[in-house]
Amino acid sequence: MKDVYTLADLDDQATLNPEGTKPAKLAVIGHPVAHSQSPQLHQPALDALDIDARYIRLDLEPGELPAAFAKMKELGFVGTNVTVPHKFEALSACTDLDPAAEALGAVNTVLFGDGEDLLGFNTDGPGFVRAIREEFSVDVRDLRIMIVGAGGGAGQALATQCAREGCEQLVLVNRSLEKLETLATRLEPYFESEKLNGPGERLEIYALDSPHLPEIAGHCDLLVQTTSLGLKATDPAPIPSSCLQPHHLVYDTIYQPARTKFLRNAEANGARIANGLSLLLHQGALSFEYWFPGTSPLDAMRKGRS
């Protein structure tokens, strides 16, 4: 069996489903996707529940997603997870959207329905809320939160979830302010009814190179890193180390490597840290429950994670 499959492999049954293996019926789609640990979580759950299916990694170039969806439906796939950079394209490809996916503006879970139906969900937001509660024993709604990389698919989804949860304050940070302005306009209605007890507005946007970033970060409780910076050992930290303080809870959505430069800097400055493996776990369990209603995969997934 291959570690990573491609669009061409979907046309080759001998490659996709070697003799003696369970049939590939679920996948995680991304580019790159070799680093994904989703199979280590989902396969133990499938096995524990006696579901005759295999969960694979599928690397698709930009633009290949519609063709892949069509082939996967023909092959009898149950569904798929979708990661960067395909979450926006998946949103457009789906015929029906769960209200949460529509609100979050991206799809990370697809259920292949009857006929032409492609049902899109987003479990990143709800999974994030559960992950923060598990890692830090606090609720998102009680925190002042800064999201770094809020213009990207994951960042927008988490920002929207935080707004929907009614967090105390939401600070959006991105390289491009244009994307943040559009997102902030969409999120403003969530913050109109209450005033913030303390400095700043309940919803603020800043560029990554803003000289005010350390001061603004200092007023926040939770800093969340959602960019791809950190996947490579040579990547710089997304924000200056001066932004990270001992009172901070610091979460990086990257989980491979387990400790990015961002997390190492935060830990060195005395902050409490956690990586994105808990997000992967909780959003994955929610995805699994969409594919197989009535199941409880979380315990088996935890064992796979360890």
ZIRA-V658532 format. One record per backbone hydrogen bond with DSSP energy under -0.5 kcal/mol. CO is the residue of the C=O (numbers start at 0). NH is the residue of the N-H. If there is no record, write none. Layout:
CO_NH ; CO_NH
This chain:
4_58 ; 5_9 ; 6_9 ; 7_10 ; 8_11 ; 10_12 ; 11_14 ; 11_15 ; 12_16 ; 17_20 ; 22_24 ; 22_53 ; 24_77 ; 24_78 ; 25_55 ; 26_80 ; 27_57 ; 28_82 ; 29_59 ; 31_30 ; 32_35 ; 36_39 ; 36_40 ; 37_40 ; 37_41 ; 38_42 ; 40_44 ; 41_45 ; 42_46 ; 43_47 ; 44_48 ; 45_50 ; 46_49 ; 49_51 ; 50_52 ; 53_24 ; 53_25 ; 53_55 ; 55_27 ; 56_4 ; 57_29 ; 57_59 ; 60_63 ; 63_67 ; 64_68 ; 65_69 ; 66_70 ; 67_71 ; 68_72 ; 69_73 ; 70_74 ; 71_76 ; 72_75 ; 77_111 ; 78_26 ; 79_109 ; 80_28 ; 82_85 ; 83_30 ; 85_89 ; 86_90 ; 86_106 ; 87_91 ; 88_92 ; 89_93 ; 95_119 ; 97_101 ; 98_102 ; 99_103 ; 100_104 ; 100_105 ; 107_81 ; 108_120 ; 109_79 ; 109_111 ; 110_112 ; 110_118 ; 113_116 ; 116_112 ; 117_94 ; 117_95 ; 117_119 ; 118_110 ; 119_97 ; 120_107 ; 120_108 ; 122_126 ; 123_127 ; 124_128 ; 125_129 ; 126_130 ; 127_131 ; 128_132 ; 129_133 ; 130_134 ; 131_135 ; 131_137 ; 132_136 ; 138_141 ; 139_142 ; 142_144 ; 142_167 ; 142_168 ; 143_220 ; 143_221 ; 144_170 ; 145_147 ; 145_223 ; 146_148 ; 146_149 ; 146_172 ; 147_225 ; 148_151 ; 151_155 ; 152_156 ; 153_157 ; 154_158 ; 155_159 ; 156_160 ; 157_161 ; 158_162 ; 159_163 ; 160_164 ; 161_165 ; 161_166 ; 162_165 ; 168_144 ; 169_171 ; 169_203 ; 170_146 ; 171_205 ; 172_148 ; 172_149 ; 173_207 ; 174_176 ; 175_179 ; 176_180 ; 177_181 ; 178_182 ; 179_183 ; 180_184 ; 181_185 ; 182_186 ; 183_187 ; 186_189 ; 187_190 ; 188_191 ; 195_197 ; 201_169 ; 203_171 ; 205_173 ; 206_209 ; 209_212 ; 211_215 ; 212_216 ; 213_217 ; 214_218 ; 215_218 ; 216_219 ; 220_248 ; 221_145 ; 222_250 ; 223_147 ; 223_225 ; 224_252 ; 227_230 ; 231_234 ; 239_242 ; 240_243 ; 242_244 ; 244_247 ; 247_249 ; 247_271 ; 248_222 ; 249_273 ; 250_224 ; 250_252 ; 251_275 ; 253_275 ; 259_263 ; 260_264 ; 261_265 ; 262_266 ; 263_267 ; 264_268 ; 265_270 ; 266_269 ; 271_249 ; 273_251 ; 274_277 ; 275_279 ; 276_280 ; 277_281 ; 278_282 ; 279_283 ; 280_284 ; 281_285 ; 282_286 ; 283_287 ; 284_288 ; 285_289 ; 286_289 ; 286_290 ; 287_291 ; 291_294 ; 296_300 ; 297_301 ; 298_302 ; 299_303 ; 300_304 ; 301_305
